């Protein structure tokens, strides 16, 4: 069995992934109207149908984009939580090792 390890920078990377996902969600929200609100190029039925099809496809892609960014944000949050779990376990193990190495009389100074 091999020990499990991680690098402390994982939490920072997770925070960056969450930030990038949030920024991308905002960018998608800002672009929504400009992509889905295009008027038909002309007054004919073909232009209206093409415009409608483009708007529907754009809305579908924006929903897909939002779902992907939300998934990235969940992954970044998971990185942060995993890193924190490792840190907590390491700190707990370090305290246990330090306190078990000290004799009982040396743990607390005499008053």
JOJOTA-V725188 format. One record per backbone hydrogen bond with DSSP energy under -1.0 kcal/mol. NH is the residue of the N-H (numbers start at 1). CO is the residue of the C=O. E is the energy in kcal/mol with one decimal. If there is no record, write none. Layout:
BEGIN
nh | co | e
NH | CO | E
NH | CO | E
END
This chain:
BEGIN
nh | co | e
10 | 7 | -2.4
11 | 8 | -1.0
13 | 9 | -2.6
14 | 10 | -2.6
15 | 11 | -2.2
16 | 12 | -2.1
17 | 13 | -2.5
18 | 14 | -2.3
19 | 15 | -2.3
20 | 16 | -2.8
21 | 17 | -2.4
22 | 18 | -2.3
23 | 19 | -2.5
24 | 20 | -2.5
25 | 21 | -2.2
26 | 22 | -2.1
27 | 23 | -2.2
28 | 24 | -2.4
29 | 25 | -2.2
30 | 26 | -2.4
31 | 27 | -2.0
35 | 31 | -1.8
36 | 32 | -2.7
37 | 33 | -1.7
48 | 44 | -1.7
49 | 45 | -2.6
50 | 46 | -2.7
51 | 47 | -2.5
52 | 48 | -2.3
53 | 49 | -2.6
54 | 50 | -2.6
55 | 51 | -2.5
56 | 52 | -2.4
57 | 53 | -2.5
58 | 54 | -2.8
59 | 55 | -2.4
60 | 56 | -2.1
61 | 57 | -2.5
62 | 58 | -2.4
63 | 59 | -2.0
64 | 60 | -2.2
65 | 61 | -2.7
66 | 62 | -2.5
67 | 63 | -2.3
68 | 64 | -2.3
69 | 65 | -2.4
70 | 66 | -2.4
71 | 67 | -2.0
72 | 68 | -2.2
73 | 69 | -2.2
74 | 70 | -2.1
75 | 71 | -2.3
76 | 72 | -2.6
77 | 73 | -2.3
78 | 74 | -2.2
79 | 75 | -2.3
80 | 76 | -2.0
81 | 77 | -2.5
82 | 78 | -2.7
83 | 79 | -2.6
84 | 80 | -2.4
85 | 81 | -2.1
86 | 82 | -2.4
87 | 83 | -2.4
88 | 84 | -2.8
89 | 85 | -2.5
90 | 86 | -2.8
91 | 87 | -2.6
92 | 88 | -2.3
93 | 89 | -2.7
94 | 90 | -2.5
95 | 91 | -2.4
96 | 92 | -2.2
97 | 93 | -2.3
98 | 94 | -2.5
99 | 95 | -2.8
100 | 96 | -2.0
101 | 97 | -1.4
102 | 98 | -1.1
106 | 103 | -1.3
END
